[in-house]
Amino acid sequence: MPLAEVYRVAQRFHRELLQAEKAASMRLLNAYGEAWRRIEQMLRHWLEEERRLAEQGAMPGPGMLYRRQRLEAFRQQVLVQMRGLAQVAGVEITGAQRQAIMQATEHAYGLIYEALGPGVLTTWVRLPAEAMETMVGFLGDGSPLSDLLNEIGEEAAKRMARELQIGVALGQNPRQVARRVRQANGLGMTRALRICRTEMLRAYREATRANYQANSDIIAGWIWHAHLGPRTCMACWMMHGTVHPLDEPLFDHPNGRCTMLPLLKPLPELGGVSLMPGITPGKEAFLSLPAERQMAIMGADYYHAWKKGLVSLDDMVEVRESRRWGRSIGVPSLRRLLSKGDYERVRAEAREGVEHAV
């Protein structure tokens, strides 16, 4: 199947950045500018809180100091990205922006050093630049994601695109971003969360895969990793632990939370042993569960059909194709897998079993 539209648009944007095209650099520069403005707002909030505490003779807690320091680190890294992009785009960051970004908040730093001593809160904070670039690519004009957002209105689409970009830049949880989108657009929380989670994780996955591809001398492929819990669908349970080539995206379903782990090549200097720890395949892990947990995950209808031998675990993964969005997985309808008679019998037995258990 040809590359899906959503990935094709993002790859085209990436090529334009590599070719130092001004329009592409300007798009990414504007996205970072929005992130920088949001960071400034958040830093002003934390500074006011620290000043308020200082006036009361109190000190900020480690959590507050960590969040402020994390924002400072992001701010410096955003500046680095903006400077490089500004050179390519042929524009100059204004003097006020440069001064605001570079100026250290002496009062806040003084509180940190007095409270905890220099270096105590030093942490490694990395701006997710690859994911940011991918998200901006996904949001290109005429892309599936852009068209989807435009369905809710032009201005609402602009606000949501801005929040998605800022959320990715700051490494925020999709739920945080969805709350801001809901407040700004009046969009239902369920739909806002679905879009934010799906597209932010898609950007992070593609950035991860790009990093794996850049290190293909030591990474052979990637391993599908699902959170094997009661809320995880059977399709993700069955995909857990499967091995995939580096040129294949992780085709999770909307709202999916699956990730990709690197499959390292056996290195001679390590005695030919891979660094990747063993992962129990999802099918094997599912079969080891007690019956009540299996039924809770699978659903009563599917569980009874499986126990009667009418469906197999492999039947519970359906790969769906979309020219625009690419592949995705899901659990097929049981009604479609069974004859009408078998389906009705399974449904009746499942209901009887549930009522008996109650």
C-alpha positions as CSV (number, residue, x, y, z in Angstrom):
1,M,0.0,0.0,0.0
2,P,1.4,3.5,-0.9
3,L,2.4,5.8,2.0
4,A,-0.7,7.2,3.7
5,E,-1.4,10.9,3.1
6,V,-0.8,12.0,6.8
7,Y,2.7,10.5,6.7
8,R,3.4,11.7,3.1
9,V,2.7,15.3,4.0
10,A,4.9,15.2,7.1
11,Q,7.8,13.6,5.1
12,R,7.4,16.3,2.4
13,F,7.7,19.0,5.2
14,H,10.8,17.3,6.6
15,R,12.4,17.3,3.1
16,E,11.7,21.0,2.8
17,L,13.3,21.7,6.1
18,L,16.4,19.7,5.1
19,Q,16.5,21.7,1.8
20,A,16.4,24.9,3.9
21,E,13.3,26.1,2.2
22,K,12.2,29.4,3.8
23,A,8.5,28.7,3.9
24,A,8.9,25.5,5.8
25,S,11.4,27.1,8.2
26,M,8.9,30.0,8.8
27,R,6.1,27.5,9.6
28,L,8.3,25.8,12.2
29,L,9.6,29.2,13.5
30,N,6.0,30.4,14.0
31,A,5.2,27.2,15.9
32,Y,8.1,27.7,18.2
33,G,7.2,31.3,18.7
34,E,3.8,30.2,20.0
35,A,5.5,27.8,22.4
36,W,7.9,30.5,23.5
37,R,5.0,32.9,24.3
38,R,3.3,30.2,26.3
39,I,6.5,29.4,28.3
40,E,6.8,33.1,29.1
41,Q,3.2,33.2,30.4
42,M,3.9,30.2,32.6
43,L,7.2,31.5,33.9
44,R,5.6,34.8,34.8
45,H,3.0,32.9,36.8
46,W,5.7,30.9,38.7
47,L,7.7,34.0,39.4
48,E,4.7,35.8,40.9
49,E,4.1,32.7,43.1
50,E,7.7,32.7,44.2
51,R,7.6,36.4,45.0
52,R,4.3,36.0,46.9
53,L,5.9,33.2,49.0
54,A,9.1,35.3,49.6
55,E,7.0,38.2,50.9
56,Q,5.3,35.8,53.3
57,G,8.7,34.5,54.5
58,A,8.1,31.1,52.9
59,M,10.1,29.1,50.3
60,P,8.8,27.4,47.2
61,G,8.7,23.6,47.4
62,P,11.0,21.3,45.3
63,G,8.1,20.6,43.0
64,M,7.5,24.3,42.2
65,L,11.3,24.9,41.7
66,Y,11.6,21.8,39.4
67,R,8.7,23.0,37.2
68,R,10.1,26.5,36.9
69,Q,13.6,25.2,36.2
70,R,12.2,22.8,33.5
71,L,10.5,25.8,31.8
72,E,13.7,27.7,31.9
73,A,15.5,24.8,30.2
74,F,12.8,24.6,27.5
75,R,12.9,28.3,27.0
76,Q,16.7,28.2,26.3
77,Q,16.3,25.3,23.9
78,V,13.4,27.0,22.1
79,L,15.6,30.0,21.5
80,V,18.3,27.8,19.9
81,Q,15.7,26.3,17.5
82,M,14.3,29.7,16.7
83,R,17.7,31.2,16.0
84,G,18.6,28.5,13.5
85,L,15.2,28.7,11.8
86,A,15.2,32.5,11.7
87,Q,18.5,32.4,9.7
88,V,17.1,30.1,7.2
89,A,13.8,31.9,6.9
90,G,15.5,35.3,6.5
91,V,13.9,36.9,9.4
92,E,15.2,38.3,12.7
93,I,13.9,37.6,16.2
94,T,13.0,41.0,17.7
95,G,15.2,42.5,20.3
96,A,12.5,42.4,22.9
97,Q,12.1,38.6,22.3
98,R,15.8,38.0,22.5
99,Q,16.2,39.9,25.7
100,A,13.2,38.3,27.4
101,I,14.4,34.8,26.4
102,M,18.0,35.3,27.4
103,Q,17.5,37.3,30.6
104,A,17.8,35.1,33.7
105,T,15.3,35.7,36.5
106,E,17.8,36.6,39.3
107,H,15.2,36.5,42.0
108,A,14.0,33.0,41.1
109,Y,17.5,31.7,40.7
110,G,18.4,33.2,44.1
111,L,15.6,31.3,45.7
112,I,16.8,28.0,44.2
113,Y,20.4,28.4,45.3
114,E,19.4,29.6,48.8
115,A,16.9,26.8,49.3
116,L,18.7,23.8,47.8
117,G,22.2,24.9,46.8
118,P,23.6,25.0,43.3
119,G,23.2,22.0,41.2
120,V,20.8,20.1,43.4
121,L,17.9,20.6,40.9
122,T,20.0,20.1,37.8
123,T,18.1,17.7,35.5
124,W,18.3,16.7,31.9
125,V,15.4,18.4,30.0
126,R,15.4,17.9,26.2
127,L,13.1,19.8,23.9
128,P,11.3,17.2,21.7
129,A,12.4,18.9,18.5
130,E,11.8,15.9,16.2
131,A,8.3,15.5,17.5
132,M,7.6,19.2,17.1
133,E,8.8,19.1,13.5
134,T,6.6,16.1,12.8
135,M,3.5,17.7,14.3
136,V,4.0,20.8,12.3
137,G,4.3,18.6,9.2
138,F,1.1,16.7,10.1
139,L,-0.7,20.1,10.4
140,G,0.3,21.2,6.9
141,D,-2.4,22.7,4.6
142,G,-4.5,20.0,2.9
143,S,-3.2,17.3,5.3
144,P,-5.8,14.9,6.8
145,L,-5.2,16.4,10.3
146,S,-5.7,19.9,9.0
147,D,-8.9,18.9,7.2
148,L,-10.2,17.2,10.4
149,L,-9.6,20.3,12.5
150,N,-11.2,22.5,9.9
151,E,-14.4,20.6,10.4
152,I,-14.8,22.4,13.7
153,G,-14.4,25.8,12.2
154,E,-11.4,27.9,10.9
155,E,-10.7,29.8,14.1
156,A,-11.2,26.8,16.4
157,A,-8.9,24.8,14.1
158,K,-6.2,27.4,14.4
159,R,-6.5,27.4,18.2
160,M,-6.4,23.6,18.4
161,A,-3.4,23.4,16.0
162,R,-1.6,25.9,18.2
163,E,-2.3,23.9,21.4
164,L,-1.2,20.7,19.8
165,Q,2.1,22.3,18.8
166,I,2.7,23.8,22.2
167,G,1.7,20.6,23.9
168,V,4.3,18.6,21.9
169,A,7.0,21.3,22.4
170,L,6.6,21.2,26.2
171,G,6.1,17.4,26.4
172,Q,2.7,17.8,28.0
173,N,0.2,15.1,28.6
174,P,-2.6,15.0,25.9
175,R,-5.2,15.3,28.6
176,Q,-3.7,18.7,29.6
177,V,-3.8,19.9,26.0
178,A,-7.4,18.5,25.6
179,R,-8.6,20.6,28.6
180,R,-7.2,23.8,27.0
181,V,-8.7,22.9,23.7
182,R,-12.1,22.3,25.3
183,Q,-11.9,25.6,27.2
184,A,-10.9,27.6,24.0
185,N,-13.2,25.9,21.5
186,G,-16.1,24.5,23.5
187,L,-15.3,21.1,21.9
188,G,-16.5,18.1,23.8
189,M,-13.9,16.6,26.1
190,T,-14.1,13.2,24.6
191,R,-13.5,14.3,21.1
192,A,-10.8,16.8,22.1
193,L,-9.0,14.1,24.1
194,R,-9.2,11.6,21.2
195,I,-7.7,14.1,18.7
196,C,-5.0,15.3,21.1
197,R,-3.9,11.9,22.3
198,T,-4.0,10.3,18.8
199,E,-2.1,13.0,17.0
200,M,0.4,13.9,19.7
201,L,1.3,10.2,20.1
202,R,1.5,9.8,16.3
203,A,4.0,12.7,16.2
204,Y,6.1,11.2,19.1
205,R,6.1,7.7,17.5
206,E,7.2,9.0,14.1
207,A,9.9,11.1,15.8
208,T,11.0,7.9,17.7
209,R,11.1,5.9,14.5
210,A,13.1,8.6,12.7
211,N,15.7,8.4,15.5
212,Y,15.7,4.6,15.2
213,Q,16.3,4.9,11.5
214,A,19.1,7.3,12.0
215,N,20.8,4.7,14.2
216,S,20.1,1.7,12.0
217,D,23.7,0.5,12.4
218,I,22.7,-0.7,15.9
219,I,18.9,-0.9,15.8
220,A,17.4,-3.7,13.7
221,G,13.7,-2.8,14.1
222,W,11.2,-2.0,16.7
223,I,8.9,-4.0,19.1
224,W,5.3,-3.2,19.6
225,H,4.7,-2.5,23.3
226,A,1.2,-2.1,24.8
227,H,0.2,-1.5,28.3
228,L,-1.3,-4.8,29.2
229,G,-4.1,-3.7,31.4
230,P,-7.9,-4.2,31.7
231,R,-8.6,-1.1,29.5
232,T,-6.4,-2.3,26.7
233,C,-8.2,-3.8,23.7
234,M,-7.6,-7.3,22.5
235,A,-6.0,-6.1,19.3
236,C,-3.3,-4.3,21.3
237,W,-2.9,-7.3,23.5
238,M,-2.2,-9.5,20.5
239,M,0.2,-7.0,18.9
240,H,2.3,-6.6,22.0
241,G,5.7,-8.1,21.5
242,T,5.5,-8.3,17.7
243,V,8.6,-7.2,15.8
244,H,8.5,-4.7,12.9
245,P,11.0,-3.2,10.4
246,L,12.2,0.4,10.8
247,D,10.3,1.5,7.6
248,E,6.9,0.6,9.1
249,P,5.0,3.1,11.3
250,L,3.2,1.9,14.4
251,F,-0.4,1.7,13.2
252,D,-2.3,2.0,16.4
253,H,-6.0,2.9,16.6
254,P,-7.4,6.3,17.6
255,N,-6.8,6.9,21.3
256,G,-4.2,4.2,21.3
257,R,-1.4,4.3,23.9
258,C,1.0,1.8,22.4
259,T,4.7,2.6,22.0
260,M,7.7,1.2,20.0
261,L,10.8,-0.2,21.8
262,P,14.1,-0.5,19.9
263,L,15.2,-3.9,18.8
264,L,19.0,-3.7,19.1
265,K,21.3,-5.6,16.8
266,P,23.5,-8.2,18.6
267,L,26.8,-6.4,19.0
268,P,30.1,-8.3,18.7
269,E,31.6,-6.3,21.6
270,L,28.8,-7.5,23.8
271,G,29.4,-11.2,22.8
272,G,26.6,-11.1,20.2
273,V,23.9,-10.5,22.9
274,S,21.2,-8.0,22.3
275,L,20.6,-5.3,24.9
276,M,16.8,-5.6,24.5
277,P,15.3,-7.5,27.4
278,G,12.9,-10.3,26.6
279,I,9.2,-9.4,26.2
280,T,6.4,-11.9,26.8
281,P,4.2,-11.8,23.7
282,G,0.7,-10.5,24.3
283,K,-1.0,-13.7,23.4
284,E,1.1,-15.7,25.8
285,A,0.5,-13.1,28.6
286,F,-3.3,-13.2,27.9
287,L,-3.4,-17.0,28.1
288,S,-1.7,-16.9,31.5
289,L,-4.5,-14.8,33.0
290,P,-7.4,-16.3,35.1
291,A,-10.7,-16.7,33.3
292,E,-12.5,-13.8,35.0
293,R,-9.8,-11.4,33.9
294,Q,-9.8,-12.7,30.4
295,M,-13.5,-12.2,30.1
296,A,-13.3,-8.7,31.6
297,I,-10.8,-7.7,28.9
298,M,-12.4,-9.6,26.0
299,G,-16.0,-9.0,26.8
300,A,-18.6,-11.7,27.6
301,D,-19.7,-12.2,24.0
302,Y,-16.2,-12.6,22.6
303,Y,-15.1,-14.7,25.5
304,H,-17.9,-17.3,25.1
305,A,-17.3,-17.4,21.3
306,W,-13.6,-18.0,22.0
307,K,-14.2,-20.7,24.5
308,K,-16.6,-22.5,22.1
309,G,-13.8,-22.4,19.5
310,L,-15.8,-20.2,17.1
311,V,-13.1,-17.5,17.0
312,S,-9.3,-17.6,17.8
313,L,-7.2,-15.0,19.4
314,D,-5.7,-14.1,16.0
315,D,-9.2,-13.3,14.8
316,M,-9.3,-10.4,17.3
317,V,-6.9,-8.2,15.4
318,E,-8.2,-6.5,12.3
319,V,-6.0,-4.3,10.2
320,R,-7.8,-1.4,8.6
321,E,-6.5,0.6,5.6
322,S,-7.0,4.3,4.9
323,R,-5.4,6.2,2.1
324,R,-5.4,9.3,4.2
325,W,-4.5,8.0,7.7
326,G,-2.7,4.8,6.9
327,R,-3.2,1.5,8.7
328,S,-4.8,1.1,12.0
329,I,-5.8,-1.9,14.1
330,G,-9.0,-2.7,15.9
331,V,-11.1,-5.6,17.1
332,P,-13.6,-6.8,14.4
333,S,-17.3,-7.0,15.1
334,L,-18.2,-10.4,16.4
335,R,-21.4,-10.3,14.4
336,R,-19.3,-10.2,11.2
337,L,-17.1,-13.1,12.2
338,L,-20.0,-15.5,13.1
339,S,-23.0,-16.8,11.3
340,K,-26.3,-15.3,12.5
341,G,-27.2,-18.5,14.4
342,D,-23.9,-18.8,16.2
343,Y,-23.9,-15.1,17.0
344,E,-27.4,-15.3,18.6
345,R,-26.5,-18.4,20.6
346,V,-23.3,-16.9,21.9
347,R,-25.1,-13.7,22.9
348,A,-27.8,-15.7,24.8
349,E,-25.2,-17.8,26.6
350,A,-23.1,-14.8,27.5
351,R,-26.2,-13.0,28.9
352,E,-27.1,-16.1,30.9
353,G,-23.6,-16.5,32.2
354,V,-23.4,-12.8,33.3
355,E,-26.8,-13.1,35.0
356,H,-25.8,-16.3,36.7
357,A,-22.6,-14.7,37.9
358,V,-24.5,-11.8,39.4
